[in-house]
Amino acid sequence: MKPIDELRTLLGTDAVLDSAADLAPYLTDWRGRYTGCALAVALPRSTAEVAQALGWCARHAVPVVAQGGNTGLVGGATPDTSGRALMLSTRRMRQIRSMDTANDTITVEAGCPLQEVQQAALAHERLFPLSLASQGSCTIGGNLATNAGGTQVLRYGNARELALGLEVVLADGSVWNGLRGLRKDNTGYDLKQLFIGSEGTLGIITAATLKLFALPRTRVVCLVACPNLAAAIGLLHRARAAAGLSRLWPERRTGRNLW
């Protein structure tokens, strides 16, 4: 049996693409600056199938390039021109596994678009604050793999600060399960931080447990012209003082400020 046929047996015929027409959408970055070649594209539906695909790659010495929504601007999800690599896309892994409103967390699969996570949180009167221009098509796995910042990074932090736990498939096909929603976890090394921002070089993120926040009471959009950088920093300090945590966490049912 040819190696590519073995992979089809593991994942299913429709989950392994190798024709030129099927490969094309995965081989060029969003800006059209980089185009590579690939052996095939794998479209796993579950963590178990990602593990099978990476195990196959390890056995046959096939390099892997992970890809989420292919919205990156630096070519990190584009293969080289050798044609040896397997593209592994997480687009089919888009389930929202659980919502914990008591702990304000949501657990989602890596291929879930960012906007769907935001909408799921909003449906439960919660906020998932990561926000990017590409949020309709970028994926949570890609956001975490690149440690995305977004438009609210000064208030809520990078993607790293919004993740409580991860599930990751390692290069040999083994699965590291760190999907925990603990806010205070002092049990040894914080291994999830190794994978966040590593861009798939240490493992492929397949699911994440993310922090949610209370919805802000109000939103005000202002256009402010600052004469210099010092003035902009001063404005930021004043805005934080006027709209800090104590003013953003109202009591949900009555609207009364708890603080």
Long-range contacts (C-beta under 8 A, 24 or more apart in sequence): 3-56, 3-60, 3-62, 4-39, 4-40, 6-56, 7-40, 7-42, 7-53, 7-56, 7-86, 10-49, 10-52, 10-53, 10-56, 11-42, 11-43, 11-44, 11-49, 11-52, 11-53, 14-43, 15-42, 15-43, 15-44, 15-45, 15-49, 15-92, 16-40, 16-41, 16-42, 16-43, 17-41, 17-43, 23-87, 25-70, 26-67, 26-70, 26-87, 26-89, 27-78, 27-79, 27-87, 28-78, 29-70, 29-72, 29-73, 29-74, 29-75, 29-77, 29-78, 30-70, 30-71, 30-72, 30-73, 30-134, 31-73, 33-75, 34-75, 34-78, 35-78, 36-65, 36-78, 36-79, 36-80, 36-81, 36-85, 37-79, 37-80, 37-81, 37-82, 37-83, 38-65, 38-79, 38-83, 38-85, 38-86, 38-87, 39-83, 39-84, 39-85, 39-86, 40-86, 40-87, 41-86, 41-87, 41-88, 41-89, 42-86, 42-87, 42-88, 42-89, 43-89, 43-91, 43-92, 44-88, 44-90, 44-92, 44-93, 45-92, 45-93, 46-93, 47-93, 47-167, 47-169, 47-175, 47-206, 47-207, 50-88, 50-90, 50-93, 50-169, 50-204, 50-206, 51-169, 51-173, 51-174, 51-175, 52-173, 53-86, 53-88, 53-173, 54-88, 54-169, 54-170, 54-171, 54-172, 54-173, 54-204, 55-172, 55-173, 56-173, 57-86, 57-171, 58-171, 58-172, 58-173, 62-86, 64-88, 64-171, 64-200, 64-204, 65-200, 66-90, 66-141, 66-145, 66-200, 66-204, 67-142, 68-110, 68-111, 68-138, 68-139, 68-140, 68-141, 68-142, 68-143, 68-145, 69-113, 69-134, 69-137, 69-138, 69-139, 69-142, 71-134, 71-137, 71-138, 71-142, 72-142, 72-146, 76-146, 76-199, 77-142, 88-204, 90-139, 90-141, 90-204, 90-206, 91-139, 93-141, 93-206, 93-207, 94-139, 96-120, 97-207, 99-124, 100-181, 101-126, 103-181, 103-183, 104-211, 104-212, 104-213, 104-214, 105-164, 105-181, 105-209, 105-210, 105-211, 105-212, 106-209, 106-210, 106-212, 107-165, 107-179, 107-181, 107-207, 107-208, 107-209, 107-210, 108-140, 108-207, 108-208, 108-210, 109-140, 109-141, 109-206, 109-207, 110-139, 110-140, 110-141, 110-142, 110-144, 110-204, 110-205, 110-206, 110-207, 110-208, 111-139, 111-140, 111-141, 112-139, 112-140, 113-137, 113-138, 113-139, 113-140, 114-138, 114-139, 114-140, 114-143, 117-210, 121-212, 122-215, 124-212, 125-214, 125-215, 125-252, 126-212, 126-213, 126-214, 126-215, 127-212, 127-213, 127-214, 127-215, 127-216, 128-162, 128-210, 128-211, 128-212, 128-213, 129-155, 129-156, 129-162, 129-213, 130-156, 130-159, 130-162, 140-208, 140-210, 141-204, 141-205, 141-206, 141-208, 144-195, 144-196, 144-197, 144-205, 144-208, 145-195, 145-196, 145-197, 145-198, 145-199, 145-200, 145-205, 146-197, 146-199, 147-196, 147-197, 154-236, 156-213, 159-196, 160-193, 160-196, 160-197, 161-211, 162-210, 162-211, 163-192, 163-196, 163-208, 163-209, 163-210, 163-211, 164-209, 164-210, 164-211, 165-192, 165-208, 165-209, 166-192, 166-195, 166-196, 166-205, 166-207, 166-208, 166-209, 167-205, 167-206, 167-207, 167-208, 168-192, 168-195, 168-202, 168-203, 168-204, 168-205, 168-206, 169-203, 169-204, 169-206, 170-202, 170-203, 171-203, 175-206, 176-203, 179-207, 179-208, 179-209, 180-209, 181-209, 214-248, 214-249, 214-250, 214-252, 216-248, 217-247, 217-248, 217-250, 217-255
